[in-house]
Amino acid sequence: MKNKQLSIILTYIIAFVWVANGLFCKVLNLVPRHQEIVARILGDAYARPLTFLIGISEVIMALWIISGYKSKWNAWTQILVVGLMNTLEFILVPDLLLWGKFNSVFAFMFILLVYFHEFYVRPKTKNS
């Protein structure tokens, strides 16, 4: 498989992860555990609107990924957000995570996927 084809596939897989977690889990609240995590970390009073805003931000991240605009900045932003979010959850609410503290392994694998895609697979362009 050529790098360009692999890059397209990885772009959509990575974007799908953000859409699934943002739109389905948070905006549509199909996985209430996400709102519980926000409530425990940021407080119950504004948990729903904050969860909704986080979900919208994740959908915007997916659109940014698909656009390819400033892809290196995008990759570093994803790595930072996923790393920070999972570190906070690992410390503050491991009991609410789908796989408990083992979630950090999946987060690290996702970070590696984003890094591998951007810095080894993705064809270099002017907008990168």
Kinemage of the C-alpha trace (Angstrom):
@kinemage 1
@onewidth
@group {chain A} dominant
@subgroup {mainchain}
@vectorlist {calphas} color= white
{ca met a 1} P 0.000 0.000 0.000
{ca lys a 2} L 1.360 3.383 -0.940
{ca asn a 3} L 1.961 5.994 1.747
{ca lys a 4} L -0.705 8.286 0.290
{ca gln a 5} L -3.382 5.587 0.531
{ca leu a 6} L -2.278 4.617 4.040
{ca ser a 7} L -2.293 8.271 5.043
{ca ile a 8} L -5.869 8.733 3.834
{ca ile a 9} L -7.010 5.635 5.726
{ca leu a 10} L -5.227 6.719 8.921
{ca thr a 11} L -6.598 10.260 8.594
{ca tyr a 12} L -10.162 8.968 8.587
{ca ile a 13} L -9.537 6.439 11.378
{ca ile a 14} L -8.069 9.132 13.620
{ca ala a 15} L -10.864 11.580 12.748
{ca phe a 16} L -13.449 8.874 13.448
{ca val a 17} L -12.060 8.377 16.964
{ca trp a 18} L -12.600 12.092 17.653
{ca val a 19} L -16.111 12.081 16.137
{ca ala a 20} L -17.128 8.944 18.029
{ca asn a 21} L -15.936 10.306 21.350
{ca gly a 22} L -17.105 13.854 20.712
{ca leu a 23} L -20.422 13.526 18.908
{ca phe a 24} L -21.734 10.181 20.067
{ca cys a 25} L -20.311 9.910 23.586
{ca lys a 26} L -20.440 13.548 24.680
{ca val a 27} L -22.733 15.717 22.515
{ca leu a 28} L -25.465 13.076 22.146
{ca asn a 29} L -24.640 11.723 25.626
{ca leu a 30} L -24.854 8.100 24.472
{ca val a 31} L -22.150 7.217 27.010
{ca pro a 32} L -23.116 9.038 30.245
{ca arg a 33} L -19.831 7.971 31.850
{ca his a 34} L -18.137 10.854 29.991
{ca gln a 35} L -20.361 13.378 31.733
{ca glu a 36} L -19.702 11.644 35.060
{ca ile a 37} L -15.963 12.074 34.483
{ca val a 38} L -16.435 15.789 33.766
{ca ala a 39} L -18.680 16.140 36.832
{ca arg a 40} L -16.142 14.508 39.108
{ca ile a 41} L -13.216 16.561 37.777
{ca leu a 42} L -14.839 19.956 37.109
{ca gly a 43} L -17.926 19.833 39.304
{ca asp a 44} L -21.517 18.726 38.898
{ca ala a 45} L -23.103 22.155 38.349
{ca tyr a 46} L -21.930 22.614 34.763
{ca ala a 47} L -21.052 19.034 33.831
{ca arg a 48} L -23.582 18.740 30.978
{ca pro a 49} L -22.737 22.026 29.194
{ca leu a 50} L -18.995 21.432 29.657
{ca thr a 51} L -19.290 17.867 28.369
{ca phe a 52} L -21.233 19.189 25.380
{ca leu a 53} L -18.548 21.826 24.666
{ca ile a 54} L -15.775 19.264 24.982
{ca gly a 55} L -17.680 17.059 22.519
{ca ile a 56} L -18.097 19.920 20.037
{ca ser a 57} L -14.355 20.625 20.365
{ca glu a 58} L -13.619 16.996 19.535
{ca val a 59} L -15.821 17.164 16.432
{ca ile a 60} L -13.963 20.334 15.389
{ca met a 61} L -10.695 18.442 15.924
{ca ala a 62} L -11.948 15.745 13.515
{ca leu a 63} L -12.754 18.386 10.895
{ca trp a 64} L -9.301 19.918 11.362
{ca ile a 65} L -7.715 16.487 10.900
{ca ile a 66} L -9.632 15.854 7.684
{ca ser a 67} L -8.799 19.336 6.349
{ca gly a 68} L -5.060 18.642 6.590
{ca tyr a 69} L -4.493 22.299 7.500
{ca lys a 70} L -1.375 22.809 9.641
{ca ser a 71} L -1.223 19.062 10.184
{ca lys a 72} L 1.910 19.139 12.333
{ca trp a 73} L 0.275 21.619 14.726
{ca asn a 74} L -2.793 19.415 14.671
{ca ala a 75} L -0.799 16.284 15.509
{ca trp a 76} L 0.999 17.978 18.412
{ca thr a 77} L -2.329 19.363 19.664
{ca gln a 78} L -3.878 15.889 19.584
{ca ile a 79} L -0.893 14.391 21.393
{ca leu a 80} L -1.007 17.091 24.068
{ca val a 81} L -4.777 16.882 24.568
{ca val a 82} L -4.907 13.079 24.717
{ca gly a 83} L -1.865 12.920 26.990
{ca leu a 84} L -3.139 15.580 29.382
{ca met a 85} L -6.724 14.317 29.427
{ca asn a 86} L -5.679 10.736 30.109
{ca thr a 87} L -3.151 11.720 32.771
{ca leu a 88} L -5.848 13.673 34.636
{ca glu a 89} L -8.325 10.801 34.313
{ca phe a 90} L -5.700 8.242 35.366
{ca ile a 91} L -5.022 10.213 38.555
{ca leu a 92} L -8.479 11.607 39.391
{ca val a 93} L -11.121 9.161 38.110
{ca pro a 94} L -9.629 5.783 37.154
{ca asp a 95} L -12.760 4.033 38.451
{ca leu a 96} L -14.886 5.744 35.766
{ca leu a 97} L -12.672 4.777 32.832
{ca leu a 98} L -13.794 1.964 30.550
{ca trp a 99} L -10.654 -0.080 31.233
{ca gly a 100} L -9.598 1.642 34.450
{ca lys a 101} L -5.936 2.598 34.596
{ca phe a 102} L -5.353 0.314 31.608
{ca asn a 103} L -6.995 3.117 29.521
{ca ser a 104} L -3.590 4.809 29.528
{ca val a 105} L -2.229 2.007 27.327
{ca phe a 106} L -4.870 2.704 24.673
{ca ala a 107} L -4.270 6.453 24.953
{ca phe a 108} L -0.550 5.887 24.435
{ca met a 109} L -1.243 3.672 21.412
{ca phe a 110} L -3.465 6.416 19.949
{ca ile a 111} L -0.717 8.993 20.555
{ca leu a 112} L 1.749 6.715 18.754
{ca leu a 113} L -0.695 6.306 15.856
{ca val a 114} L -1.104 10.085 15.511
{ca tyr a 115} L 2.683 10.578 15.663
{ca phe a 116} L 3.402 7.747 13.204
{ca his a 117} L 0.777 9.051 10.791
{ca glu a 118} L 1.968 12.642 10.809
{ca phe a 119} L 5.724 12.201 10.914
{ca tyr a 120} L 6.272 8.956 9.013
{ca val a 121} L 3.341 8.275 6.704
{ca arg a 122} L 1.690 11.561 5.726
{ca pro a 123} L 3.002 13.064 2.490
{ca lys a 124} L 4.629 16.446 3.029
{ca thr a 125} L 2.629 19.456 1.768
{ca lys a 126} L 2.822 23.243 1.973
{ca asn a 127} L 0.067 23.370 4.613
{ca ser a 128} L 1.656 20.781 6.933
